[in-house]
Amino acid sequence: MGIPDNTPAPVRPRLLIGKINHGLFHACVIVALMASCRTLEKASMHGLSSGYYKFDTGSQTEKVYAEVAEEVVEIHRLIDGTPEQFAYRSLAMKATDSLGVTPFIFRKQSLDIDITSVPLKFRPSVYGVPHQLTSDLNVALYAGWRFDRYKLENRVNPLGKQQRRLSNLGYDIGFFAGPGATPINAATTLDPTTSEYSGMIVQVGLAGFLESNVASFGIAVGFDHLMNRDRNIWIYNRQPWVGFIVGVALN
C-alpha cells in the first residue's frame, strides 16, 4: 500500500497573475473612494457658485459675473469682459417682501471631470451565450462638457410666507476610461479548459449624464479590453455594452 502524496498542487502562473491584478485593482478602488470622500465634503461644487453666467431676467439676456454669497447674489455687468466693481442688481437668497413675477435664470457651460463607476452593464448575446447583466467592480475617470441651468424664483409656502427657491438642471456628455475586474472562466471564453480567475480590464466609452448638485447618473456605451493573453479567447473582449453609470464631481 503506497503512501499518499500530500504535496500541494503548484499554483498556475496565470492564476497568480490574476490574483495580483485583482489586488492592484482593489488598491485603485480604495484610492478613488478616498478622493471621492474629499469631494463629497465640497457638496456645493456643482451648485450655483460665483462665476460667469448668461443671466436671463425674462425681458433680456446678458453675460454677467455673479458673486454668490449665503444670503445674496450680486450681479455685475461686464465691460470688455471684466466685471464692474459695483453690482447693479442684488438678489436675496432668502425670503423677500415682494413676490417676483418672473424667475431669474442663470446659464453656464463648463468642463466636468468626475470619478465614475458603471455598476450595471448589459452585454448583448455573443457566441451563443445569452444576454448578460453584470455588476463587476470598476472605476473610471470621466471628462465631458457640462450645461447648467439655475432658476431662482419666489414661492409661497402653505403658511402664506414667501420663500426663495433655487432649482438646478444640468446635463453633460463626454468620455471615460479606467480599470475594472471581470470573471474569466469556461462560460466566458472560447476555451473550456480556462482556469477561473478575476481578470483586469480597461474600460473605455462615451457617457451622458443628468446632474444633481454632487452626484451624477446616466447611460454609458463602451467596451472592455482584457489586460492579459486570454483576451484572444474572452468572448466579451472589445464587444460593446450599455450600462448605468454614476459619478462624483472632482471640479
N, C-alpha and C positions, 0 to 999 in steps of 0.2 A: 504493500500500500504506500503510495507516494505521499510526500509532504506537500500540502497545498502551498501555492505561490501567492503570498500576500503582498507582493511588491505592487505599489500603486501604479496605475497606468500613466504613462507620460502625457503631459499636457500638450496638446497640439499647438504649434506656434500661432495658428490663426485664431484659436480661442483666446490665447494670451493677449494677442494684439487687440482683439475685440474688447476684452476686459479693460485694457489700458485706455483705449479710445473712449469707452463708456465713462471711466473715471475722469478723464480730461473734460468730457462734455459736462459732467455734473459740476466740476470746478468752474467752468464757464458760466453755468446757470446761476451758481451762488454769487459770483461776481456781478452778474447782470441784475440779480434781485437786490443786492446791496445798493447798486446805483439807482434802482427804481425807488427804493425806500427813501433815499435822499430827495428824489424828485417829488415824491408824494408830500414832502414837507412844504413844497412850494406850490400849493394847490391852486394859486391864482394865476399861474403862468399863462394858461390859455383863457383866462377871464379878461375882462376889459382892463387894460393897463395903459400907462402913459405911452403915447406914440402918435404916429401919423395916421390919419383916417380920412376917408371920404365921409363928410358929415351932411346928412340929409334932414332938413327941417320940414319937409313937405312942400315948401314953396321954392326952395333952391338947394343945390348940392354943391359943395366946395371942399377942397382939400384943406385940412386944418391939422393943428397939433393939439391933442387933448391931454391935459395934465390931470391924472386921475388920483384923487385922494379918497379917504374913507367916507367923507360926507359930501364931497362936491367934485364935479368935473368942470374944469375951466377950459374954455375953448379959445385957442389962439389962432388968428389968421396968419397966413404965410406971406411974406414979402420976399420975392425972389428965392423961394424955397426955405427961408429962415423964419421961424416963429416970431411974431411980435412979442415984445416984453410983457405987455399987459393983455389980459384976457378980455375979449369983447362980449363974452357970454359965460355965465356960470349956471350949471345945472345941479340942483340939490339931489343927493342920492337917497335922502330920507323923505319923510312926509312933507308936503308943501301946503300952502294956504289956498292955492287955486288949482283946479283940475285942468290939466292941459288937454286940449282937444286933439292935437297932433302929436304922435310919438316922435322921438328923435332917434335916428338911425345912424349907426357908425359901421362903416365897412372897411375891411383891410385885407390884403393878401400878404403872405409871408412864407418863408421856408419852414417846414416842420420836420423835426428829427425826433424819432421815437425809438424806444426798445419795444419790440413786438414779439408775439408768440402766436402760433396757429394751433389752438387746442384741438380742432377737429379738421380732418382732411377727408374729402370724398375722392376716392380713386376709382376711375372707370374700370370696367372689366377688361383684362388683358390675358392673353394666352389661356383662355378658358376659365380663368379664375373670376368668380362673381365680383360685382361692385363691392368695394370695401369702404368702411367709415373708420378711420384710425385716429388715435389720440396719443401719439408718441410725443415725448419731450422734445422741445425745440425752442430756440430763441434767435432773434434776428435784429439787425439794425435797419431802420426804415428812414428814408428821406423822400419828402414829397412837397408839393406846393399846396398851401392851405388857404381857404377862403372863409372869412368870418363875417358874420352879420350880427350886431348887437342892437337891441331895441330897448330904449329907456322910455317908459310911459307911466302915467298915473293910473292907479286903480282905487276903487272904493271897496273897503272890506265890509263884512257883514255888520260891523258896528257903525258904519257910516263914516269911518275915518279914511283919509286919503293916504295912499302909500305909493312909493316908487317901486316899480317892478323892472328888473333888468333881465332880459332873456337873450340867449345866445344860440345861434345856429351856425355850425361850422362843418365843413367837409374838405377833404383833400384827396389827392391821388398821387401815387409815387411808387418807388421800387424798394425792395427789401432783399437782404441776403444775410445768412448766418448758419450756424451749426445746428445739428439735431441728431436724434438717435432713432433707429428703426430696427425691428426684428428681422433677422436673416435666418431662414430655416427652409426646410424642404418645400413648404407650401408657397414660399415667395421667391423661389429660384427655379431655374430650369434643370438643376442638378439635384435629384432626390437624396443624394448622399451628403449634401452640405451640412456642416455642423450648425447647431443653433447658437446664436450669439446676438448681441446688440451692436449693429454696425453704425459707424459715424457717417452722417451725410452732410452735405452743404445744400441748403435750400435757397432758391432764387425765384423771384417773381414780381408781379405787379399787384398792388392793392388799392382799394378805395375805402375811405373811412367816413363815418359820421361821427362828429366830435361832441363831447361834453367838456366841462372845464378842465378835467385832467385825463380821464380815461377815453380811449378811442375804440370803436368797434366797426368792423367792416367785413368785406369779402375780398379774398385773395385768390389769385390764379398763379400757379408756379410749377416747378419741377424739382426733384431731388437728385443729387449726384452722390453715389456711394463712394466713400473715400478709401476703398481697398480693391484688391484684384477681383473680388466677387461681383463687382459692378457689371461684368460681362454676362453673368447668369442671373442677376437680380431682375425680376420681371418689371419692377417699377422704376428702374434707373432711367432718368430723364423723361419719364412719362408724365404728362400733365395731370394736375389735380386741382380741385376747387376747395377752398377752406374758409372757415370762420376765423378772423384774425382780431386780436386785441392788442392795444398798445398803451404805453405810458410815456408822456412827453418828457423830452430832455431839454428843450429850449423854450 
